[in-house]
């Protein structure tokens, strides 16, 4: 029986501890593989083009090029990677901006690691992933 390849993930976050924590947690999952990281939006575009990940976990607010600008740039790429926004912020404007720019999912950084892994899998399958509380509010 052949196994499917792991879901390839790029993690983009300007906070080193947050970035390392996400990488460490995801790498405990047999079906997920972090193939690269980036600390800002400009380097993220280059890394994503080079690595061609299945899913990009993207911080929304970063110095320089923010997450929405990164998604707009990635929309020109074929294939367009699937983006899961992972942010401290969950204001309606932030969520709507991210979804309009092409995000397939949106989570706040207060979630448990298992929820993040579940969201990555859903986004990789082409599904939308929004927590129930966020969906109800929107």
N, CA, C and O atoms as CSV, one atom per row, in Angstrom:
chain,resi,resn,atom,element,x,y,z
A,1,UNK,N,N,0.850,-1.168,0.000
A,1,UNK,CA,C,0.000,0.000,0.000
A,1,UNK,C,C,0.903,1.239,0.000
A,1,UNK,O,O,1.815,1.342,0.820
A,2,UNK,N,N,0.651,2.173,-0.912
A,2,UNK,CA,C,1.479,3.379,-0.982
A,2,UNK,C,C,0.891,4.472,-0.099
A,2,UNK,O,O,-0.326,4.621,0.014
A,3,UNK,N,N,1.785,5.230,0.521
A,3,UNK,CA,C,1.349,6.336,1.353
A,3,UNK,C,C,1.341,7.614,0.545
A,3,UNK,O,O,2.170,7.808,-0.344
A,4,UNK,N,N,0.392,8.490,0.863
A,4,UNK,CA,C,0.361,9.807,0.235
A,4,UNK,C,C,1.500,10.636,0.798
A,4,UNK,O,O,1.922,10.445,1.939
A,5,UNK,N,N,1.994,11.560,-0.019
A,5,UNK,CA,C,3.055,12.439,0.474
A,5,UNK,C,C,2.472,13.403,1.493
A,5,UNK,O,O,1.282,13.718,1.450
A,6,UNK,N,N,3.309,13.868,2.408
A,6,UNK,CA,C,2.827,14.837,3.399
A,6,UNK,C,C,2.402,16.144,2.739
A,6,UNK,O,O,2.869,16.485,1.652
A,7,UNK,N,N,1.520,16.862,3.403
A,7,UNK,CA,C,1.109,18.187,2.957
A,7,UNK,C,C,2.284,19.129,3.195
A,7,UNK,O,O,2.785,19.242,4.314
A,8,UNK,N,N,2.714,19.796,2.143
A,8,UNK,CA,C,3.861,20.710,2.206
A,8,UNK,C,C,3.395,22.090,2.654
A,8,UNK,O,O,2.480,22.666,2.066
A,9,UNK,N,N,4.033,22.617,3.705
A,9,UNK,CA,C,3.592,23.864,4.328
A,9,UNK,C,C,4.750,24.862,4.401
A,9,UNK,O,O,5.888,24.496,4.695
A,10,UNK,N,N,4.436,26.123,4.128
A,10,UNK,CA,C,5.354,27.232,4.389
A,10,UNK,C,C,4.715,28.078,5.483
A,10,UNK,O,O,3.527,28.394,5.420
A,11,UNK,N,N,5.511,28.445,6.489
A,11,UNK,CA,C,5.041,29.252,7.613
A,11,UNK,C,C,5.655,30.649,7.504
A,11,UNK,O,O,6.875,30.800,7.425
A,12,UNK,N,N,4.785,31.670,7.501
A,12,UNK,CA,C,5.242,33.057,7.391
A,12,UNK,C,C,4.756,33.831,8.613
A,12,UNK,O,O,3.555,34.022,8.802
A,13,UNK,N,N,5.703,34.274,9.438
A,13,UNK,CA,C,5.368,35.046,10.628
A,13,UNK,C,C,6.586,35.866,11.018
A,13,UNK,O,O,7.707,35.356,11.010
A,14,UNK,N,N,6.376,37.132,11.358
A,14,UNK,CA,C,7.506,37.992,11.714
A,14,UNK,C,C,7.981,37.798,13.149
A,14,UNK,O,O,9.029,38.328,13.519
A,15,UNK,N,N,7.251,37.062,13.958
A,15,UNK,CA,C,7.668,36.799,15.337
A,15,UNK,C,C,8.393,35.450,15.394
A,15,UNK,O,O,7.769,34.413,15.170
A,16,UNK,N,N,9.684,35.446,15.687
A,16,UNK,CA,C,10.466,34.210,15.656
A,16,UNK,C,C,9.918,33.098,16.553
A,16,UNK,O,O,9.876,31.941,16.137
A,17,UNK,N,N,9.502,33.427,17.764
A,17,UNK,CA,C,9.009,32.400,18.670
A,17,UNK,C,C,7.707,31.797,18.146
A,17,UNK,O,O,7.523,30.582,18.202
A,18,UNK,N,N,6.811,32.632,17.642
A,18,UNK,CA,C,5.559,32.128,17.067
A,18,UNK,C,C,5.851,31.229,15.869
A,18,UNK,O,O,5.270,30.152,15.738
A,19,UNK,N,N,6.745,31.673,15.003
A,19,UNK,CA,C,7.099,30.897,13.807
A,19,UNK,C,C,7.686,29.537,14.206
A,19,UNK,O,O,7.287,28.502,13.674
A,20,UNK,N,N,8.626,29.553,15.138
A,20,UNK,CA,C,9.256,28.297,15.576
A,20,UNK,C,C,8.255,27.366,16.257
A,20,UNK,O,O,8.318,26.148,16.089
A,21,UNK,N,N,7.333,27.944,17.026
A,21,UNK,CA,C,6.316,27.127,17.688
A,21,UNK,C,C,5.394,26.440,16.696
A,21,UNK,O,O,5.070,25.264,16.860
A,22,UNK,N,N,4.971,27.162,15.675
A,22,UNK,CA,C,4.108,26.575,14.640
A,22,UNK,C,C,4.852,25.450,13.917
A,22,UNK,O,O,4.299,24.374,13.690
A,23,UNK,N,N,6.105,25.711,13.561
A,23,UNK,CA,C,6.904,24.701,12.870
A,23,UNK,C,C,7.050,23.449,13.738
A,23,UNK,O,O,6.837,22.334,13.260
A,24,UNK,N,N,7.408,23.629,14.993
A,24,UNK,CA,C,7.601,22.494,15.891
A,24,UNK,C,C,6.318,21.679,16.039
A,24,UNK,O,O,6.355,20.449,16.004
A,25,UNK,N,N,5.184,22.362,16.206
A,25,UNK,CA,C,3.919,21.654,16.367
A,25,UNK,C,C,3.543,20.897,15.098
A,25,UNK,O,O,3.173,19.725,15.160
A,26,UNK,N,N,3.638,21.567,13.940
A,26,UNK,CA,C,3.246,20.907,12.696
A,26,UNK,C,C,4.141,19.719,12.377
A,26,UNK,O,O,3.675,18.720,11.829
A,27,UNK,N,N,5.406,19.818,12.713
A,27,UNK,CA,C,6.329,18.721,12.419
A,27,UNK,C,C,6.120,17.495,13.297
A,27,UNK,O,O,6.772,16.471,13.093
A,28,UNK,N,N,5.211,17.589,14.280
A,28,UNK,CA,C,4.850,16.395,15.053
A,28,UNK,C,C,3.772,15.584,14.338
A,28,UNK,O,O,3.454,14.468,14.747
A,29,UNK,N,N,3.217,16.145,13.278
A,29,UNK,CA,C,2.134,15.494,12.531
A,29,UNK,C,C,2.730,14.740,11.334
A,29,UNK,O,O,3.405,15.344,10.500
A,30,UNK,N,N,2.492,13.461,11.246
A,30,UNK,CA,C,3.100,12.629,10.199
A,30,UNK,C,C,2.696,13.062,8.790
A,30,UNK,O,O,3.452,12.867,7.838
A,31,UNK,N,N,1.511,13.646,8.658
A,31,UNK,CA,C,1.016,13.994,7.326
A,31,UNK,C,C,1.290,15.443,6.937
A,31,UNK,O,O,0.839,15.895,5.884
A,32,UNK,N,N,2.029,16.181,7.779
A,32,UNK,CA,C,2.364,17.578,7.498
A,32,UNK,C,C,3.877,17.753,7.500
A,32,UNK,O,O,4.573,17.168,8.329
A,33,UNK,N,N,4.381,18.554,6.579
A,33,UNK,CA,C,5.817,18.800,6.501
A,33,UNK,C,C,6.073,20.280,6.222
A,33,UNK,O,O,5.696,20.790,5.166
A,34,UNK,N,N,6.711,20.964,7.167
A,34,UNK,CA,C,7.082,22.361,6.948
A,34,UNK,C,C,8.331,22.355,6.079
A,34,UNK,O,O,9.386,21.874,6.492
A,35,UNK,N,N,8.201,22.896,4.865
A,35,UNK,CA,C,9.311,22.879,3.903
A,35,UNK,C,C,10.122,24.163,3.924
A,35,UNK,O,O,11.242,24.188,3.416
A,36,UNK,N,N,9.575,25.243,4.507
A,36,UNK,CA,C,10.304,26.511,4.582
A,36,UNK,C,C,9.542,27.468,5.480
A,36,UNK,O,O,8.365,27.274,5.782
A,37,UNK,N,N,10.258,28.518,5.901
A,37,UNK,CA,C,9.651,29.594,6.672
A,37,UNK,C,C,10.120,30.921,6.091
A,37,UNK,O,O,11.098,30.990,5.346
A,38,UNK,N,N,9.394,31.970,6.455
A,38,UNK,CA,C,9.787,33.326,6.076
A,38,UNK,C,C,9.378,34.248,7.209
A,38,UNK,O,O,8.401,33.998,7.914
A,39,UNK,N,N,10.147,35.326,7.373
A,39,UNK,CA,C,9.882,36.247,8.472
A,39,UNK,C,C,9.229,37.545,8.033
A,39,UNK,O,O,8.916,38.393,8.868
A,40,UNK,N,N,9.018,37.711,6.724
A,40,UNK,CA,C,8.331,38.915,6.242
A,40,UNK,C,C,7.684,38.606,4.890
A,40,UNK,O,O,7.953,37.581,4.263
A,41,UNK,N,N,6.832,39.524,4.473
A,41,UNK,CA,C,6.068,39.303,3.251
A,41,UNK,C,C,6.905,39.243,1.993
A,41,UNK,O,O,6.614,38.450,1.097
A,42,UNK,N,N,7.928,40.056,1.905
A,42,UNK,CA,C,8.758,40.076,0.705
A,42,UNK,C,C,9.491,38.754,0.521
A,42,UNK,O,O,9.480,38.181,-0.568
A,43,UNK,N,N,10.128,38.268,1.589
A,43,UNK,CA,C,10.829,36.985,1.468
A,43,UNK,C,C,9.836,35.833,1.316
A,43,UNK,O,O,10.163,34.809,0.717
A,44,UNK,N,N,8.616,35.996,1.859
A,44,UNK,CA,C,7.607,34.952,1.725
A,44,UNK,C,C,7.283,34.671,0.266
A,44,UNK,O,O,7.166,33.512,-0.133
A,45,UNK,N,N,7.138,35.711,-0.523
A,45,UNK,CA,C,6.795,35.529,-1.942
A,45,UNK,C,C,7.867,34.708,-2.643
A,45,UNK,O,O,7.552,33.796,-3.406
A,46,UNK,N,N,9.119,35.023,-2.391
A,46,UNK,CA,C,10.218,34.268,-3.009
A,46,UNK,C,C,10.227,32.809,-2.556
A,46,UNK,O,O,10.374,31.900,-3.373
A,47,UNK,N,N,10.070,32.593,-1.249
A,47,UNK,CA,C,10.083,31.238,-0.695
A,47,UNK,C,C,8.920,30.420,-1.247
A,47,UNK,O,O,9.095,29.253,-1.599
A,48,UNK,N,N,7.755,31.012,-1.323
A,48,UNK,CA,C,6.566,30.306,-1.800
A,48,UNK,C,C,6.715,29.943,-3.278
A,48,UNK,O,O,6.369,28.833,-3.683
A,49,UNK,N,N,7.224,30.865,-4.074
A,49,UNK,CA,C,7.450,30.566,-5.494
A,49,UNK,C,C,8.444,29.424,-5.659
A,49,UNK,O,O,8.266,28.558,-6.516
A,50,UNK,N,N,9.486,29.423,-4.841
A,50,UNK,CA,C,10.517,28.390,-4.943
A,50,UNK,C,C,10.013,27.027,-4.462
A,50,UNK,O,O,10.259,26.013,-5.114
A,51,UNK,N,N,9.315,26.998,-3.332
A,51,UNK,CA,C,8.924,25.734,-2.696
A,51,UNK,C,C,7.618,25.134,-3.224
A,51,UNK,O,O,7.409,23.925,-3.117
A,52,UNK,N,N,6.736,25.968,-3.794
A,52,UNK,CA,C,5.441,25.480,-4.290
A,52,UNK,C,C,4.693,24.644,-3.229
A,52,UNK,O,O,4.357,23.487,-3.480
A,53,UNK,N,N,4.435,25.228,-2.050
A,53,UNK,CA,C,3.768,24.462,-0.988
A,53,UNK,C,C,2.297,24.215,-1.304
A,53,UNK,O,O,1.705,24.858,-2.171
A,54,UNK,N,N,1.737,23.273,-0.577
A,54,UNK,CA,C,0.294,23.017,-0.674
A,54,UNK,C,C,-0.475,24.083,0.106
A,54,UNK,O,O,-1.537,24.535,-0.320
A,55,UNK,N,N,0.079,24.475,1.253
A,55,UNK,CA,C,-0.579,25.443,2.136
A,55,UNK,C,C,0.456,26.437,2.659
A,55,UNK,O,O,1.584,26.070,2.988
A,56,UNK,N,N,0.045,27.698,2.727
A,56,UNK,CA,C,0.852,28.752,3.350
A,56,UNK,C,C,0.117,29.205,4.597
A,56,UNK,O,O,-1.041,29.617,4.529
A,57,UNK,N,N,0.793,29.131,5.743
A,57,UNK,CA,C,0.263,29.697,6.982
A,57,UNK,C,C,0.850,31.097,7.068
A,57,UNK,O,O,2.065,31.269,7.165
A,58,UNK,N,N,-0.030,32.098,7.032
A,58,UNK,CA,C,0.409,33.472,6.828
A,58,UNK,C,C,-0.094,34.402,7.920
A,58,UNK,O,O,-1.297,34.501,8.166
A,59,UNK,N,N,0.836,35.077,8.568
A,59,UNK,CA,C,0.484,36.130,9.522
A,59,UNK,C,C,-0.093,37.293,8.720
A,59,UNK,O,O,0.372,37.574,7.615
A,60,UNK,N,N,-1.077,37.953,9.253
A,60,UNK,CA,C,-1.738,39.029,8.517
A,60,UNK,C,C,-0.989,40.352,8.624
A,60,UNK,O,O,-0.849,41.072,7.635
A,61,UNK,N,N,-0.517,40.666,9.802
A,61,UNK,CA,C,0.137,41.956,10.015
A,61,UNK,C,C,1.628,41.742,10.238
A,61,UNK,O,O,2.054,41.169,11.241
A,62,UNK,N,N,2.400,42.218,9.278
A,62,UNK,CA,C,3.855,42.136,9.345
A,62,UNK,C,C,4.417,43.462,8.867
A,62,UNK,O,O,3.768,44.167,8.095
A,63,UNK,N,N,5.616,43.810,9.315
A,63,UNK,CA,C,6.218,45.035,8.795
A,63,UNK,C,C,6.517,44.897,7.304
A,63,UNK,O,O,6.789,43.801,6.814
A,64,UNK,N,N,6.464,46.009,6.600
A,64,UNK,CA,C,6.718,45.961,5.157
A,64,UNK,C,C,5.495,45.443,4.430
A,64,UNK,O,O,4.422,46.042,4.509
A,65,UNK,N,N,5.642,44.356,3.736
A,65,UNK,CA,C,4.561,43.758,2.952
A,65,UNK,C,C,3.671,42.919,3.878
A,65,UNK,O,O,4.124,41.917,4.431
A,66,UNK,N,N,2.414,43.323,4.047
A,66,UNK,CA,C,1.514,42.595,4.943
A,66,UNK,C,C,0.917,41.365,4.268
A,66,UNK,O,O,1.129,41.127,3.078
A,67,UNK,N,N,0.165,40.587,5.048
A,67,UNK,CA,C,-0.402,39.338,4.541
A,67,UNK,C,C,-1.342,39.510,3.366
A,67,UNK,O,O,-1.307,38.713,2.429
A,68,UNK,N,N,-2.181,40.530,3.395
A,68,UNK,CA,C,-3.101,40.765,2.278
A,68,UNK,C,C,-2.322,41.070,1.001
A,68,UNK,O,O,-2.675,40.579,-0.071
A,69,UNK,N,N,-1.275,41.870,1.107
A,69,UNK,CA,C,-0.446,42.177,-0.064
A,69,UNK,C,C,0.245,40.926,-0.592
A,69,UNK,O,O,0.374,40.750,-1.804
A,70,UNK,N,N,0.687,40.064,0.304
A,70,UNK,CA,C,1.302,38.796,-0.113
A,70,UNK,C,C,0.286,37.958,-0.892
A,70,UNK,O,O,0.608,37.416,-1.950
A,71,UNK,N,N,-0.937,37.852,-0.371
A,71,UNK,CA,C,-1.970,37.053,-1.054
A,71,UNK,C,C,-2.298,37.625,-2.427
A,71,UNK,O,O,-2.493,36.875,-3.383
A,72,UNK,N,N,-2.358,38.932,-2.528
A,72,UNK,CA,C,-2.626,39.551,-3.838
A,72,UNK,C,C,-1.518,39.221,-4.830
A,72,UNK,O,O,-1.788,38.970,-6.004
A,73,UNK,N,N,-0.290,39.221,-4.368
A,73,UNK,CA,C,0.835,38.862,-5.230
A,73,UNK,C,C,0.771,37.385,-5.626
A,73,UNK,O,O,1.035,37.032,-6.775
A,74,UNK,N,N,0.423,36.534,-4.675
A,74,UNK,CA,C,0.360,35.091,-4.945
A,74,UNK,C,C,-0.778,34.739,-5.896
A,74,UNK,O,O,-0.721,33.717,-6.580
A,75,UNK,N,N,-1.806,35.577,-5.943
A,75,UNK,CA,C,-2.939,35.318,-6.840
A,75,UNK,C,C,-2.505,35.302,-8.297
A,75,UNK,O,O,-3.187,34.728,-9.145
A,76,UNK,N,N,-1.364,35.935,-8.593
A,76,UNK,CA,C,-0.832,35.968,-9.955
A,76,UNK,C,C,-0.040,34.698,-10.283
A,76,UNK,O,O,0.326,34.468,-11.436
A,77,UNK,N,N,0.219,33.885,-9.271
A,77,UNK,CA,C,1.048,32.682,-9.413
A,77,UNK,C,C,0.185,31.489,-9.803
A,77,UNK,O,O,-0.949,31.360,-9.342
A,78,UNK,N,N,0.724,30.615,-10.654
A,78,UNK,CA,C,0.025,29.391,-11.029
A,78,UNK,C,C,0.901,28.205,-10.692
A,78,UNK,O,O,2.045,28.157,-11.144
A,79,UNK,N,N,0.425,27.252,-9.924
A,79,UNK,CA,C,-0.869,27.288,-9.234
A,79,UNK,C,C,-0.824,28.256,-8.048
A,79,UNK,O,O,0.230,28.486,-7.454
A,80,UNK,N,N,-1.971,28.805,-7.725
A,80,UNK,CA,C,-2.068,29.711,-6.589
A,80,UNK,C,C,-2.099,28.875,-5.314
A,80,UNK,O,O,-2.966,28.015,-5.161
A,81,UNK,N,N,-1.162,29.117,-4.395
A,81,UNK,CA,C,-1.162,28.319,-3.161
A,81,UNK,C,C,-2.363,28.643,-2.290
A,81,UNK,O,O,-2.902,29.749,-2.340
A,82,UNK,N,N,-2.767,27.684,-1.506
A,82,UNK,CA,C,-3.878,27.868,-0.577
A,82,UNK,C,C,-3.333,28.501,0.695
A,82,UNK,O,O,-2.321,28.055,1.237
A,83,UNK,N,N,-4.007,29.538,1.166
A,83,UNK,CA,C,-3.515,30.313,2.308
A,83,UNK,C,C,-4.446,30.163,3.502
A,83,UNK,O,O,-5.666,30.277,3.386
A,84,UNK,N,N,-3.832,29.903,4.653
A,84,UNK,CA,C,-4.512,29.902,5.940
A,84,UNK,C,C,-3.926,31.067,6.733
A,84,UNK,O,O,-2.749,31.045,7.093
A,85,UNK,N,N,-4.742,32.081,7.004
A,85,UNK,CA,C,-4.271,33.214,7.800
A,85,UNK,C,C,-4.266,32.794,9.263
A,85,UNK,O,O,-5.215,32.190,9.762
A,86,UNK,N,N,-3.172,33.131,9.935
A,86,UNK,CA,C,-2.976,32.798,11.348
A,86,UNK,C,C,-2.522,34.080,12.027
A,86,UNK,O,O,-1.361,34.473,11.916
A,87,UNK,N,N,-3.450,34.737,12.737
A,87,UNK,CA,C,-3.211,36.099,13.207
A,87,UNK,C,C,-3.679,36.288,14.643
A,87,UNK,O,O,-4.527,35.545,15.137
A,88,UNK,N,N,-3.120,37.286,15.299
A,88,UNK,CA,C,-3.621,37.693,16.617
A,88,UNK,C,C,-4.967,38.397,16.479
A,88,UNK,O,O,-5.750,38.428,17.429
A,89,UNK,N,N,-5.239,38.955,15.320
A,89,UNK,CA,C,-6.378,39.844,15.116
A,89,UNK,C,C,-7.553,39.115,14.475
A,89,UNK,O,O,-7.377,38.333,13.541
A,90,UNK,N,N,-8.749,39.381,14.986
A,90,UNK,CA,C,-9.934,38.762,14.393
A,90,UNK,C,C,-11.058,39.768,14.172
A,90,UNK,O,O,-12.237,39.412,14.179
A,91,UNK,N,N,-10.679,41.022,13.977
A,91,UNK,CA,C,-11.683,42.043,13.672
A,91,UNK,C,C,-12.325,41.756,12.324
A,91,UNK,O,O,-11.706,41.167,11.438
A,92,UNK,N,N,-13.561,42.176,12.183
A,92,UNK,CA,C,-14.300,41.920,10.945
A,92,UNK,C,C,-13.547,42.419,9.711
A,92,UNK,O,O,-13.509,41.729,8.692
A,93,UNK,N,N,-12.952,43.601,9.793
A,93,UNK,CA,C,-12.219,44.144,8.648
A,93,UNK,C,C,-11.031,43.268,8.285
A,93,UNK,O,O,-10.765,43.043,7.104
A,94,UNK,N,N,-10.309,42.767,9.292
A,94,UNK,CA,C,-9.162,41.888,9.036
A,94,UNK,C,C,-9.601,40.600,8.344
A,94,UNK,O,O,-9.006,40.176,7.353
A,95,UNK,N,N,-10.644,39.995,8.878
A,95,UNK,CA,C,-11.116,38.723,8.321
A,95,UNK,C,C,-11.626,38.923,6.896
A,95,UNK,O,O,-11.261,38.166,5.996
A,96,UNK,N,N,-12.467,39.937,6.685
A,96,UNK,CA,C,-13.003,40.179,5.344
A,96,UNK,C,C,-11.903,40.492,4.345
A,96,UNK,O,O,-11.928,39.997,3.218
A,97,UNK,N,N,-10.939,41.309,4.745
A,97,UNK,CA,C,-9.824,41.644,3.848
A,97,UNK,C,C,-9.061,40.395,3.446
A,97,UNK,O,O,-8.710,40.221,2.279
A,98,UNK,N,N,-8.806,39.526,4.417
A,98,UNK,CA,C,-8.069,38.290,4.133
A,98,UNK,C,C,-8.863,37.376,3.196
A,98,UNK,O,O,-8.308,36.839,2.238
A,99,UNK,N,N,-10.139,37.201,3.464
A,99,UNK,CA,C,-10.955,36.319,2.626
A,99,UNK,C,C,-11.102,36.877,1.210
A,99,UNK,O,O,-11.047,36.126,0.236
A,100,UNK,N,N,-11.288,38.193,1.099
A,100,UNK,CA,C,-11.394,38.809,-0.229
A,100,UNK,C,C,-10.082,38.706,-1.006
A,100,UNK,O,O,-10.089,38.653,-2.236
A,101,UNK,N,N,-8.957,38.678,-0.288
A,101,UNK,CA,C,-7.654,38.567,-0.952
A,101,UNK,C,C,-7.318,37.124,-1.339
A,101,UNK,O,O,-6.331,36.875,-2.031
A,102,UNK,N,N,-8.157,36.166,-0.880
A,102,UNK,CA,C,-7.939,34.784,-1.307
A,102,UNK,C,C,-7.662,33.768,-0.219
A,102,UNK,O,O,-7.420,32.600,-0.523
A,103,UNK,N,N,-7.689,34.177,1.040
A,103,UNK,CA,C,-7.457,33.212,2.115
A,103,UNK,C,C,-8.536,32.139,2.109
A,103,UNK,O,O,-9.716,32.441,1.927
A,104,UNK,N,N,-8.137,30.887,2.307
A,104,UNK,CA,C,-9.092,29.771,2.378
A,104,UNK,C,C,-9.523,29.516,3.817
A,104,UNK,O,O,-10.529,28.850,4.063
A,105,UNK,N,N,-8.751,30.054,4.772
A,105,UNK,CA,C,-9.085,29.861,6.172
A,105,UNK,C,C,-8.534,30.990,7.011
A,105,UNK,O,O,-7.674,31.753,6.569
A,106,UNK,N,N,-9.040,31.086,8.231
A,106,UNK,CA,C,-8.616,32.159,9.138
A,106,UNK,C,C,-8.693,31.634,10.559
A,106,UNK,O,O,-9.746,31.171,10.997
A,107,UNK,N,N,-7.584,31.705,11.282
A,107,UNK,CA,C,-7.536,31.307,12.686
A,107,UNK,C,C,-6.812,32.380,13.479
A,107,UNK,O,O,-5.947,33.084,12.958
A,108,UNK,N,N,-7.180,32.491,14.748
A,108,UNK,CA,C,-6.413,33.356,15.625
A,108,UNK,C,C,-5.357,32.510,16.328
A,108,UNK,O,O,-5.477,31.288,16.424
A,109,UNK,N,N,-4.335,33.177,16.810
A,109,UNK,CA,C,-3.219,32.472,17.433
A,109,UNK,C,C,-3.551,31.929,18.814
A,109,UNK,O,O,-2.677,31.385,19.489
A,110,UNK,N,N,-4.793,32.067,19.241
A,110,UNK,CA,C,-5.206,31.521,20.532
A,110,UNK,C,C,-5.682,30.066,20.441
A,110,UNK,O,O,-6.024,29.466,21.459
A,111,UNK,N,N,-5.706,29.495,19.224
A,111,UNK,CA,C,-6.203,28.126,19.059
A,111,UNK,C,C,-5.174,27.101,19.525
A,111,UNK,O,O,-3.990,27.404,19.666
A,112,UNK,N,N,-5.653,25.887,19.760
A,112,UNK,CA,C,-4.770,24.772,20.099
A,112,UNK,C,C,-4.084,24.256,18.839
A,112,UNK,O,O,-4.586,24.431,17.728
A,113,UNK,N,N,-2.945,23.628,19.024
A,113,UNK,CA,C,-2.182,23.079,17.905
A,113,UNK,C,C,-2.965,22.088,17.071
A,113,UNK,O,O,-2.799,22.039,15.853
A,114,UNK,N,N,-3.824,21.290,17.713
A,114,UNK,CA,C,-4.608,20.324,16.952
A,114,UNK,C,C,-5.582,21.020,16.007
A,114,UNK,O,O,-5.860,20.522,14.916
A,115,UNK,N,N,-6.096,22.165,16.428
A,115,UNK,CA,C,-6.994,22.933,15.562
A,115,UNK,C,C,-6.233,23.494,14.371
A,115,UNK,O,O,-6.747,23.495,13.252
A,116,UNK,N,N,-5.021,23.969,14.599
A,116,UNK,CA,C,-4.204,24.471,13.498
A,116,UNK,C,C,-3.917,23.350,12.495
A,116,UNK,O,O,-4.037,23.561,11.288
A,117,UNK,N,N,-3.548,22.182,12.970
A,117,UNK,CA,C,-3.271,21.054,12.076
A,117,UNK,C,C,-4.523,20.659,11.292
A,117,UNK,O,O,-4.447,20.374,10.097
A,118,UNK,N,N,-5.670,20.644,11.963
A,118,UNK,CA,C,-6.945,20.329,11.308
A,118,UNK,C,C,-7.253,21.354,10.218
A,118,UNK,O,O,-7.713,20.992,9.135
A,119,UNK,N,N,-7.002,22.624,10.501
A,119,UNK,CA,C,-7.251,23.691,9.528
A,119,UNK,C,C,-6.332,23.547,8.319
A,119,UNK,O,O,-6.774,23.732,7.185
A,120,UNK,N,N,-5.070,23.221,8.544
A,120,UNK,CA,C,-4.127,23.022,7.435
A,120,UNK,C,C,-4.623,21.897,6.533
A,120,UNK,O,O,-4.598,22.027,5.309
A,121,UNK,N,N,-5.063,20.816,7.117
A,121,UNK,CA,C,-5.565,19.682,6.324
A,121,UNK,C,C,-6.800,20.081,5.508
A,121,UNK,O,O,-6.914,19.732,4.333
A,122,UNK,N,N,-7.713,20.805,6.134
A,122,UNK,CA,C,-8.934,21.225,5.432
A,122,UNK,C,C,-8.595,22.148,4.266
A,122,UNK,O,O,-9.116,21.970,3.165
A,123,UNK,N,N,-7.730,23.128,4.497
A,123,UNK,CA,C,-7.345,24.067,3.449
A,123,UNK,C,C,-6.617,23.325,2.321
A,123,UNK,O,O,-6.813,23.639,1.147
A,124,UNK,N,N,-5.787,22.352,2.671
A,124,UNK,CA,C,-5.084,21.562,1.653
A,124,UNK,C,C,-6.067,20.794,0.764
A,124,UNK,O,O,-5.807,20.577,-0.419
A,125,UNK,N,N,-7.190,20.390,1.346
A,125,UNK,CA,C,-8.229,19.685,0.564
A,125,UNK,C,C,-9.065,20.641,-0.278
A,125,UNK,O,O,-9.924,20.205,-1.044
A,126,UNK,N,N,-8.820,21.940,-0.141
A,126,UNK,CA,C,-9.581,22.929,-0.893
A,126,UNK,C,C,-10.801,23.452,-0.170
A,126,UNK,O,O,-11.604,24.182,-0.750
A,127,UNK,N,N,-10.948,23.089,1.084
A,127,UNK,CA,C,-12.091,23.533,1.872
A,127,UNK,C,C,-11.795,24.881,2.527
A,127,UNK,O,O,-10.637,25.283,2.643
A,128,UNK,N,N,-12.840,25.566,2.948
A,128,UNK,CA,C,-12.693,26.773,3.759
A,128,UNK,C,C,-12.630,26.324,5.209
A,128,UNK,O,O,-13.240,25.325,5.590
A,129,UNK,N,N,-11.886,27.070,6.010
A,129,UNK,CA,C,-11.820,26.756,7.434
A,129,UNK,C,C,-11.921,28.043,8.238
A,129,UNK,O,O,-11.011,28.872,8.246
A,130,UNK,N,N,-13.044,28.180,8.906
A,130,UNK,CA,C,-13.280,29.307,9.814
A,130,UNK,C,C,-13.880,28.742,11.089
A,130,UNK,O,O,-14.792,27.918,11.023
A,131,UNK,N,N,-13.393,29.164,12.248
A,131,UNK,CA,C,-14.001,28.700,13.495
A,131,UNK,C,C,-15.478,29.068,13.553
A,131,UNK,O,O,-15.888,30.078,12.982
A,132,UNK,N,N,-16.279,28.257,14.238
A,132,UNK,CA,C,-17.725,28.471,14.309
A,132,UNK,C,C,-18.059,29.859,14.848
A,132,UNK,O,O,-18.966,30.512,14.332
A,133,UNK,N,N,-17.354,30.319,15.862
A,133,UNK,CA,C,-17.641,31.632,16.443
A,133,UNK,C,C,-17.413,32.747,15.436
A,133,UNK,O,O,-18.161,33.724,15.397
A,134,UNK,N,N,-16.391,32.597,14.635
A,134,UNK,CA,C,-16.087,33.602,13.603
A,134,UNK,C,C,-17.123,33.556,12.490
A,134,UNK,O,O,-17.562,34.597,12.000
A,135,UNK,N,N,-17.510,32.363,12.096
A,135,UNK,CA,C,-18.527,32.203,11.050
A,135,UNK,C,C,-19.851,32.810,11.490
A,135,UNK,O,O,-20.510,33.500,10.713
A,136,UNK,N,N,-20.243,32.555,12.737
A,136,UNK,CA,C,-21.499,33.089,13.251
A,136,UNK,C,C,-21.487,34.611,13.292
A,136,UNK,O,O,-22.500,35.253,13.013
A,137,UNK,N,N,-20.356,35.179,13.635
A,137,UNK,CA,C,-20.233,36.627,13.723
A,137,UNK,C,C,-20.263,37.279,12.346
A,137,UNK,O,O,-20.775,38.388,12.193
A,138,UNK,N,N,-19.720,36.601,11.352
A,138,UNK,CA,C,-19.632,37.177,10.008
A,138,UNK,C,C,-20.989,37.077,9.335
A,138,UNK,O,O,-21.144,37.504,8.191
